[in-house]
Amino acid sequence: MHRDDRPLCDTTASPGFWVIGDDPRLNEIVDSVVSGSGTVIRALPAQPDPIEEDPPISPDWLLADLGSKAVTAEALEQLKRRHPACQLFLIADHPNAPVPGALARLGVRNWFLRPLDGDALRRVFRAALRSRRAEMERMRRRSSELPS
């Protein structure tokens, strides 16, 4: 596992897992979930408009806490425009929390309730990582079949 403050050898091959939330325990949970997977964790600032123009690490997954002031429909829409393949995982306070229409249109993959269950996130992350690795392998096979 790499953190943003550590040098990376090859960021293009490393999947990125972004986290936005006010609770510092989110980063600890994500750290334990992705440990050993080669995934780079990027904690975004918990303030309005946390997403910068040219990030050093693109997100494959984003875990966003809907209780954070930084998590707005506009910020998430902007992220999805820049990174359409990014899978969104959201944390809510209540199982029947109203879902803004904008968020529903973004293709949220998974919802988690507060407090975040690390085991549930681990199961979802492992499945998403297997899917990403399979897709990368398909892309490698296709590119090797192309005439040089």
N, C-alpha and C positions, 0 to 999 in steps of 0.2 A: 504494500500500500504506500502511496506517495501522498504527501501534503503539498500544498502550493508553495510553501516556503522551502521545500527541498528541491534540489535540481533533478530534472528528469532526463533520462537518456533519449527516449523516443516517445514524445507525447502523441504522435499521430497513431501509434498502435495501442496506446493505453485508453481504455474506456474512461469516460468522465462521469462522476456522480456529483451533482450540485445539490446543495442544501440551503434553503432559505427558511429562517425561523428565529424567533426571539429566545428560544430555550436552548442553552448551551449543551444540554444533554443530547439533543438531536445529533450533533456532530459525533459525540462519543458512541451513540448507538450505531450510526452509519459506519463509523470507523471499525467497530467490532463486526458488523455485518459483511463488509467488503474486504476485510483483512485477508491477505493472501491471494487475492484475485487479480492483482495488478491494476486495480482501478484507482484512479486519481480522484480524491475528494476535494471539492472546492466549496468552502463555506462562503456564501454571499452575504454582504452586509444586510442586517435586518433594518433597513430604512427604505423609504420610498425610492423607486427606480434603482434597484440594486444591480441591474444587468448592464454591463459595459458593452461597448461596440465590438471590440476584437479581443475576446478572451483567449488566454494562452491554452486553455483546454476546453474543447467543445463538450457539451453535455450529451450523454447517452440517456441519462436519467436525471430527473429533478424531483427532489422531495421538498414540498412546500407546505408550510404550516399556515392554514387559512386564518389562524388567529394572529398572525404577524402582520404588522402594518405594511411590510414590504411586499406582501403577497396580494396583489390586486389583479383583477381580470386583465387590465391593460398591460401590466408587466408580463403576465404569462402569455398573452397574445403576441406581444413583441418577441418574446423568447421563441415561441413556436414558429413565427415567421422566419426568424434567423436560423433556427435549428428544427426543421420540421420532423426529423426522425426522433427527436427527444421524447422519451416516455415520461409522462407526468404522474407522480405519486403525490396525493394530497392527504393532509391530516386535518381532521375536523373534530369539533367538541362533541357532537351529537350525531347518532346514526341517521336521524331525519333532518339534518341541517339542510336548509335550502341551498340548492346549487344554482348559482347564477347561470343564466343561459349561455353566457360567453364561455364559462368554464366547461360546460357540457359539450360545447362545439369543439373544444380543443382536444377531445379524445383522451380524457383522463383515464389512465389504465387501472389504477388501484386507489382505493380510499382506505385510510387507516383512522382509527379513533384515538384520541388523546386519553391517556398517555400512550405513546407509541410502543407497540409490542415488537421488540427486536426479533423474536422468532418468526413472527408473521412477515416482517420486512425481509428477513433472510430468505424465507421460502420464495417470496415474490422476486427478490433480486437474483437468486440462483437460477430461476426459470428464465428471467430476462437475460441474464448473462449467457446461459446456454443458447438461447435464441440468437443473440448477437454473434456468438462464436460460430454457430452454424451458418449464419448469413455471411460472415467474413470468409468462411471456407468456400461457400458457393461462389463468392466473388473471385476468390483466388483461382478456383478451378476454371471459371469462365475466362479470366484474363490469360491463363496459361494455354487455353485452347485457341486463342486468337492467333492468326498468323503474324509472324514478326515482321 
